[in-house]
Amino acid sequence: VKTMTHILRHHQQRDNTGLSTLSPLEQLTWPLSDVKLACGISPALNVTSNWLQMKLKWLHNGKSVDLGHRYSLNHNTGVLVITNVRLDDNGIWQCVNDKQLARAINLIVLETPKEPYLLIDGHRLDPGNLFVPVKENMDLSIECVVDGGNPIPSLHWLLFPSNSNLENEAMSSGLLQSNDSYQEKDVSRSSAKIQRVLRAHHNATVACIVTHVTLVNPLNTSILLDVQYTPSFGISRIPGFGIPIREGISVSLKCDVDSNPPSSPVWQKDDSVPPVLQTDDGFLNFSSIRRNHSGWYKCTSRHLLSEYSSIGYFLNVRYNSNELESVRKELIEEDNAGSHESVEVTVGGEVQLECPSGPSTAIPCWAKTGNENELQPIGPSSSLHIDQVLYQEAGEYKCIVGSKNQNLEKLRVYTLHLNVVGQYLFYLLYLVLKYF
């Protein structure tokens, strides 16, 4: 039979009536064991040491205990013996007589808690189904429940990122908020909440850990988050952006779609079917590109009964080497003759760049000049809005106005220089104050 005794809080106090005001001693024991509870009352010098004549009695949770059956009193020592301890014996025991009140004993009958389980919206999760679907940007509340356990088990929460998000700051444990565990009718509970589920939480593990004095190793139960998020698009090109596309060369456009559940990319040219067949992995392969392949290309995807689209990309096919050089010179001349403006913005601020396209039906397209003077496409729009400007966003921006017809030589370029000023330290302080 297992036995365990643990006594805490030995500080001494006694009021002027002689009655004990000490905090109870804690005594731990296993069910079905035999327990001896010391009385703690000493007889007066002129009184016989027979405990029966001292009219001793024991109280359990404030109620008098009837001796006999499993409870017996040793009249020589005042010790109460409890045989075959049960959970009903858990609680405060105290030895008293007509004049004295002994220090109480908190008898804790140990019970090992059962395996924990999780609830979402009051519904118990199937232990065989580890994945829990949740939409991006929604909150998630989870409850951990443990039946049994004496004393009250401790429940803790942990959030483990997936292997692909180990370095993601959004996966910090501060996102997971939990309250203290409590017990009601022999059932312990604790709840946790993720205020805003991010796609970085996809495949993350939420675990409830149960610790208890009777357990060598903690108990646990967990779920994997199946975060559903809308598509984001990545468009790449071979040859790379900034290299002029000359008629007759091979060109590939690639669309990558990141979504959950996964969705397939579908290319469109000028809101219609592209001129070449698309591969299953999102490639548009032009073995020998022609001038009539020029136009606006975008990548679309159908996801959970909704349609999503990337920004448009204008594919401009040059004709031959002579025409290519002629167009290049014309673009330079147009750039020199076009608008040159300089805009200044403080780091961390916001700015909106306007393209003076005029009353024509031309479609403006924005690009940024790279380190090697190549153009990095941004997207089609009459204005370009940049929020929370960073130092690296300074530089030269070009707005190219062209038309959808085949007269591709008639382009006009507007150049704007963006200057970013201000102290980076102040901007960091601004971010800290804003988000924390």
C-alpha positions in Angstrom: 0.0 0.0 0.0 1.4 3.4 -1.0 1.6 6.0 1.8 2.7 9.6 1.5 2.8 12.4 4.1 3.6 16.0 3.4 3.3 18.7 6.1 3.6 22.4 5.3 3.2 25.8 7.0 4.7 25.3 10.4 4.3 28.9 11.7 2.8 29.0 15.2 -0.1 31.2 16.3 -2.5 31.0 19.2 -5.1 33.4 20.5 -5.7 34.4 24.1 -8.5 31.9 24.6 -6.1 29.0 24.2 -7.9 27.8 21.0 -5.7 26.9 18.0 -5.6 29.4 15.1 -2.8 27.7 13.3 -3.2 27.0 9.6 -3.9 23.3 9.0 -1.1 20.8 8.6 -1.3 19.0 5.2 -1.1 15.2 5.2 -1.2 13.3 1.9 -2.3 9.7 1.7 -3.4 7.1 -0.9 -6.9 5.5 -0.9 -7.2 2.2 0.9 -4.3 3.0 3.2 -4.5 3.3 7.0 -3.9 6.8 8.4 -3.2 8.0 12.0 -4.1 11.5 12.9 -2.4 13.0 16.0 -4.7 14.9 18.4 -2.4 17.6 19.5 -4.2 18.4 22.8 -2.2 17.7 26.0 -4.0 17.0 29.3 -3.6 19.4 32.3 -1.2 18.4 35.0 -3.9 17.6 37.6 -6.0 15.7 35.1 -5.7 12.0 34.3 -4.1 11.2 31.0 -7.1 9.0 30.0 -8.3 10.6 26.8 -11.8 9.2 27.3 -12.2 11.2 30.5 -11.0 14.3 28.7 -14.2 14.0 26.5 -12.2 14.2 23.3 -13.9 14.1 20.0 -12.9 14.5 16.3 -14.5 16.8 13.8 -14.4 16.2 10.0 -15.1 19.4 8.0 -16.8 20.8 11.1 -19.0 17.8 11.9 -18.6 15.3 14.7 -17.2 11.9 13.8 -19.0 8.8 15.1 -16.3 6.3 16.2 -16.6 2.7 15.1 -16.4 0.9 11.8 -13.4 2.6 10.0 -12.7 5.2 12.7 -11.2 4.3 16.1 -9.7 6.4 18.9 -6.6 5.4 20.9 -7.6 6.4 24.4 -3.9 6.4 25.5 -2.6 8.8 22.9 -5.7 10.5 21.4 -4.7 9.4 17.9 -7.5 8.8 15.5 -7.0 5.8 13.2 -8.7 5.7 9.8 -8.6 2.3 8.1 -9.1 1.8 4.3 -9.1 5.5 3.6 -11.6 6.7 0.9 -12.0 9.9 -1.0 -14.8 10.8 1.3 -12.2 11.1 4.1 -10.6 14.1 2.2 -10.9 17.4 4.1 -10.2 19.1 7.5 -9.9 17.0 10.6 -9.6 18.5 14.1 -9.4 17.1 17.6 -11.4 19.1 20.3 -12.7 18.9 23.9 -14.7 21.1 26.1 -12.0 23.7 26.5 -9.4 23.2 23.7 -9.3 23.1 19.9 -6.3 21.4 18.4 -4.5 22.4 15.3 -6.4 21.1 12.3 -5.1 18.6 9.8 -5.9 18.8 6.1 -6.1 15.2 5.0 -5.6 15.0 1.2 -6.6 11.6 -0.3 -4.6 11.4 -3.5 -6.4 10.7 -6.8 -4.6 10.6 -10.1 -6.3 12.7 -12.8 -7.7 11.1 -15.9 -6.5 11.8 -19.4 -7.3 15.4 -20.5 -9.5 16.3 -23.5 -10.2 19.5 -25.4 -13.4 21.4 -26.2 -14.1 24.0 -28.9 -17.4 25.8 -28.8 -18.5 23.4 -26.1 -18.0 20.3 -28.3 -15.5 17.6 -27.4 -12.9 17.0 -30.0 -12.4 13.6 -31.5 -9.1 12.3 -30.2 -8.5 10.7 -33.6 -8.8 13.9 -35.5 -5.8 16.1 -34.7 -6.5 18.9 -37.3 -8.8 21.7 -36.4 -9.9 24.0 -39.2 -9.9 27.7 -38.5 -10.1 30.8 -40.8 -7.3 33.3 -41.0 -7.9 36.5 -38.9 -10.5 34.8 -36.7 -10.1 34.2 -33.0 -9.9 30.7 -31.5 -11.0 29.7 -28.0 -10.1 26.2 -26.6 -10.9 24.6 -23.3 -9.0 21.8 -21.6 -10.9 19.5 -19.3 -9.6 16.9 -16.8 -11.8 14.6 -14.8 -10.8 13.7 -11.3 -7.6 14.5 -9.6 -7.0 15.3 -5.9 -5.5 17.8 -5.1 -6.5 20.0 -8.0 -4.3 19.3 -11.0 -2.4 22.2 -12.7 -3.3 22.9 -16.4 -0.8 24.8 -18.6 -0.9 25.8 -22.3 1.8 25.7 -24.9 1.9 26.9 -28.5 4.5 25.2 -30.8 5.1 26.6 -34.3 5.4 24.4 -37.3 8.9 23.6 -38.6 8.5 26.2 -41.4 7.7 29.0 -38.9 10.3 28.4 -36.2 11.7 31.9 -36.6 8.4 33.7 -37.1 7.9 36.5 -34.6 4.1 36.1 -34.9 4.4 32.7 -33.3 5.5 34.0 -30.0 3.8 32.4 -27.0 2.3 35.8 -26.1 -0.4 35.2 -28.7 -1.8 32.4 -26.7 -3.6 33.7 -23.6 -4.8 31.4 -20.9 -6.5 31.6 -17.5 -5.8 29.8 -14.3 -7.2 26.3 -14.0 -10.1 25.7 -11.6 -12.0 22.7 -10.4 -15.8 22.3 -10.1 -17.5 19.0 -9.2 -14.3 17.0 -9.6 -13.7 18.5 -13.1 -10.8 20.8 -13.7 -10.9 23.3 -16.5 -8.7 25.9 -18.2 -9.3 27.9 -21.3 -6.9 29.5 -23.9 -7.5 31.9 -26.7 -5.6 33.1 -29.8 -6.9 36.6 -30.4 -6.1 36.5 -34.1 -5.2 33.4 -36.1 -2.5 34.1 -38.7 -1.4 32.0 -41.6 1.8 31.6 -39.7 -0.2 29.5 -37.3 -0.8 26.8 -40.0 0.3 23.4 -38.7 1.1 24.9 -35.3 0.4 22.7 -32.3 -1.7 23.9 -29.3 -1.1 21.6 -26.3 -2.7 21.4 -22.8 -0.2 20.1 -20.2 -1.4 18.5 -16.9 0.9 18.3 -13.9 0.0 16.6 -10.6 1.7 15.4 -7.4 0.8 11.8 -8.3 2.2 12.0 -11.8 5.9 11.1 -12.7 5.4 12.5 -16.2 2.8 15.2 -17.2 -0.3 14.3 -19.1 -1.0 16.2 -22.4 -3.4 16.5 -25.2 -3.0 18.6 -28.4 -4.4 19.7 -31.7 -2.8 20.9 -35.0 -4.2 24.1 -36.5 -5.4 23.9 -40.0 -5.5 27.6 -40.9 -7.6 28.3 -44.0 -6.3 31.4 -45.8 -7.0 33.1 -49.1 -4.6 33.0 -52.0 -1.5 35.2 -52.3 0.3 35.2 -55.7 3.9 35.2 -56.7 4.7 36.0 -60.4 8.2 35.3 -61.8 9.6 35.4 -65.3 12.4 33.8 -67.3 14.3 35.8 -68.4 14.1 37.9 -65.2 12.3 41.2 -64.9 14.2 44.2 -66.2 15.6 42.2 -69.2 13.9 43.4 -72.5 11.8 40.7 -74.2 12.8 40.5 -77.9 10.5 38.8 -80.4 11.6 35.2 -81.2 13.2 34.3 -77.8 11.7 31.8 -75.4 9.9 33.2 -72.4 8.3 31.6 -69.4 5.8 33.2 -66.9 5.4 31.4 -63.6 2.6 31.8 -61.1 2.8 30.4 -57.5 -0.3 30.4 -55.4 -0.1 30.1 -51.6 -3.4 29.2 -50.1 -5.1 26.7 -47.8 -6.8 24.6 -48.9 -4.5 24.6 -51.9 -5.8 26.2 -55.1 -4.5 26.1 -58.7 -3.2 29.0 -60.7 -5.0 30.0 -63.9 -3.4 32.5 -66.3 -5.4 35.2 -68.2 -4.3 37.6 -70.9 -6.4 40.8 -71.2 -9.1 39.1 -69.1 -9.3 36.2 -71.6 -7.6 32.9 -72.4 -3.8 33.1 -72.8 -2.3 32.4 -76.3 -0.4 29.4 -75.1 -1.4 26.4 -73.0 -0.7 26.5 -69.3 1.1 23.7 -67.5 -0.3 22.2 -64.3 2.4 23.8 -62.2 1.5 27.4 -63.3 3.9 28.0 -66.2 3.1 29.8 -69.4 5.8 28.8 -71.8 6.4 30.8 -75.0 8.8 28.8 -77.1 9.1 31.7 -79.6 7.4 34.8 -78.4 5.7 37.1 -80.9 4.6 40.7 -80.8 0.9 39.8 -80.6 1.7 38.1 -77.3 2.1 41.5 -75.7 -0.5 42.5 -73.2 -1.7 42.4 -69.6 -1.3 39.1 -67.9 -2.6 38.1 -64.5 -3.0 35.0 -62.4 -6.3 33.9 -61.0 -7.4 31.2 -58.7 -10.7 29.8 -57.4 -10.7 29.2 -53.7 -13.6 28.1 -51.4 -16.2 29.2 -54.0 -14.6 32.6 -54.5 -12.4 34.0 -57.3 -9.1 35.8 -56.5 -6.6 37.5 -58.8 -3.1 38.8 -58.8 -2.1 42.3 -59.9 -1.7 42.7 -63.7 1.7 42.4 -65.4 2.3 44.0 -68.8 4.4 41.8 -71.1 6.0 44.0 -73.7 7.5 42.2 -76.7 10.1 44.1 -78.7 10.4 43.5 -82.4 13.9 43.2 -83.8 17.3 44.5 -82.8 16.9 47.7 -84.9 13.4 48.4 -83.6 14.5 47.5 -80.1 17.2 50.1 -80.1 14.8 52.6 -81.7 12.2 52.0 -78.9 14.9 52.2 -76.3 16.0 55.6 -77.5 12.5 56.8 -77.8 11.8 55.7 -74.2 14.9 57.6 -73.1 13.7 60.7 -75.0 10.2 60.4 -73.6 11.7 60.0 -70.1 13.8 63.1 -70.5 10.8 65.0 -71.9 8.4 63.6 -69.4 7.6 64.7 -65.9 10.4 64.7 -63.3 9.2 65.3 -59.7 10.8 64.8 -56.3 8.7 63.8 -53.3 10.0 63.8 -49.7 8.5 61.7 -46.9 9.5 60.9 -43.3 10.5 57.4 -42.5 7.4 55.6 -41.1 5.0 58.0 -42.9 2.9 57.4 -45.9 2.9 58.8 -49.4 0.8 58.6 -52.6 2.5 59.1 -56.0 0.2 60.2 -58.8 0.6 59.4 -62.4 -0.5 62.3 -64.7 -1.9 60.1 -67.4 -4.3 62.8 -68.6 -7.6 62.3 -70.4 -6.4 59.5 -72.7 -7.5 55.9 -72.4 -3.9 54.8 -71.6 -3.3 52.3 -68.8 -0.6 53.5 -66.4 1.8 51.0 -64.9 4.3 51.6 -62.1 7.8 50.3 -61.8 10.9 51.0 -59.6 14.4 51.5 -60.9 16.7 48.8 -59.4 20.3 48.9 -58.4 21.4 48.1 -62.0 18.9 50.5 -63.6 16.5 47.6 -64.4 12.8 48.2 -64.0 11.1 46.2 -61.3 7.3 46.1 -62.1 4.9 47.1 -59.3 1.5 47.0 -60.9 -1.1 48.9 -62.9 -2.7 51.9 -61.2 -3.1 55.7 -61.7 -1.6 56.2 -58.2 0.8 54.4 -56.0 0.2 54.4 -52.2 3.1 53.4 -49.8 2.2 53.0 -46.1 4.8 53.0 -43.3 7.7 54.0 -45.7 11.1 52.4 -45.1 14.5 53.8 -46.1 15.0 51.1 -48.7 11.8 52.3 -50.5 13.6 55.5 -51.5 14.6 55.9 -55.1 13.3 56.4 -58.6 9.8 55.4 -59.5 8.5 55.4 -63.1 4.9 55.6 -64.3 4.6 54.2 -67.8 1.5 55.1 -69.8 0.7 52.8 -72.8 -2.3 51.6 -74.6 -3.9 48.2 -75.1 -3.6 48.4 -78.9 -0.6 47.2 -80.9 0.9 50.7 -81.2 3.4 49.9 -78.5 6.0 52.5 -79.5 3.8 55.3 -78.2 4.7 55.1 -74.5 5.3 58.0 -72.1 7.3 57.7 -68.9 6.9 59.9 -65.9 9.7 59.8 -63.4 9.4 60.6 -59.7 12.2 60.6 -57.1 11.2 59.5 -53.6 13.4 60.8 -50.8 13.0 59.2 -47.3 14.2 61.4 -44.4 14.1 61.2 -40.6 15.7 59.2 -37.8 15.3 55.5 -37.9 15.5 55.3 -34.1 12.4 57.5 -33.8 10.5 55.2 -36.2 11.4 52.1 -34.2 10.1 53.9 -31.1 6.9 54.7 -33.0 6.5 51.1 -34.0 7.0 49.9 -30.4 4.5 52.4 -29.0 2.0 51.5 -31.7 2.0 47.8 -31.5 2.9 47.2 -27.8 
